[in-house]
Amino acid sequence: MEYEIKYKPSYAMLEVTLAPGESVTAEAGSMSWMQPTIEVHTRMRKKGLLGSIGMALIGGQSFFVNDFTATNASGKAGFSAAPLGDVDTMQVAPGKGYIIQKAAYLASEKDVNLDVEWQGFTKGLFGQGLFMIKVSGQGLLFINTFGAIDKHVLAPGERLIVDNFHLVAFSDTCQYQVTKFGGWKETLLSGEFLVTDITGPGEVYIQTKNIREMADWIWTLIEPRVQAKAR
């Protein structure tokens, strides 16, 4: 599959070119445009334990994904999901999987497996409405982030502590522990809340902005108007 990532890093868009019979899977609602030689089929991301209703309730995003397949001719399609941010690729292979934030998933090749039934998702270990998907298989995985992507490569035993709202993905070779930020005073007053302590070897992907900060900023603008109307 041929692809190009345009307009990096602030307004990134993934453009794929599919040969006849070739397909790509994408997050529901992420398509920006496509040529008429492409057919779309919607399916459940994962059958079994959670079910579509349960997935929608705890995951936030759609339980469904779309398969885009070129028919009797090649075709192109564009995908974008984050309000303002970047798109990057990750090569998934046997023994080289990842754990990614659910909101970061944009698209993937057909042999990439997205596991939403592992304990990090079903038990909500990362808290604050953040759920992680375990990725395995073989092929390209495309992620989108809020802001630019900051990649760190950890040596064996090397540690990195990441704010959960900035955490995008990390290698499944890493060890991790989700914990509160410092003591209760730091957790309540620092604005950091929960963090993930990650130990290498492996890669860690961080987004430079997070949606919580944007929501707080927007609220400072609209709160006076809301209070004025409430009076």
NORHUKA-V56016 format. One record per residue. OMEGA is omega as a letter, one per 20 degrees, with the letter a starting at -180 (999 if undefined). Layout:
[[OMEGA] [OMEGA]]
//
This chain:
[[r] [r] [r] [r] [a] [r] [r] [i] [a] [a] [a] [r] [r] [r] [a] [r] [a] [r] [r] [a] [a] [a] [r] [r] [a] [r] [r] [r] [a] [a] [r] [a] [r] [r] [a] [r] [a] [r] [a] [r] [a] [r] [r] [a] [a] [r] [r] [a] [a] [a] [a] [a] [r] [r] [a] [a] [a] [a] [r] [r] [a] [r] [a] [r] [r] [r] [r] [a] [r] [a] [a] [r] [r] [a] [a] [r] [r] [a] [r] [a] [a] [r] [r] [a] [a] [r] [r] [a] [r] [a] [r] [a] [r] [a] [r] [r] [a] [r] [a] [r] [a] [a] [a] [a] [r] [a] [r] [r] [a] [a] [r] [a] [r] [a] [r] [r] [r] [a] [r] [r] [a] [r] [r] [a] [a] [r] [r] [r] [r] [a] [a] [r] [r] [a] [r] [r] [a] [r] [a] [r] [r] [r] [r] [a] [r] [a] [r] [r] [r] [a] [r] [r] [a] [r] [r] [a] [r] [a] [r] [r] [a] [r] [a] [r] [r] [a] [r] [a] [r] [a] [r] [r] [a] [r] [a] [r] [r] [a] [r] [a] [a] [r] [a] [r] [r] [a] [a] [a] [a] [a] [a] [r] [a] [r] [r] [r] [a] [r] [a] [k] [r] [a] [r] [r] [a] [r] [a] [r] [r] [a] [r] [r] [r] [r] [r] [a] [r] [a] [r] [r] [a] [a] [r] [r] [r] [a] [r] [r] [a] [a] [999]]
//
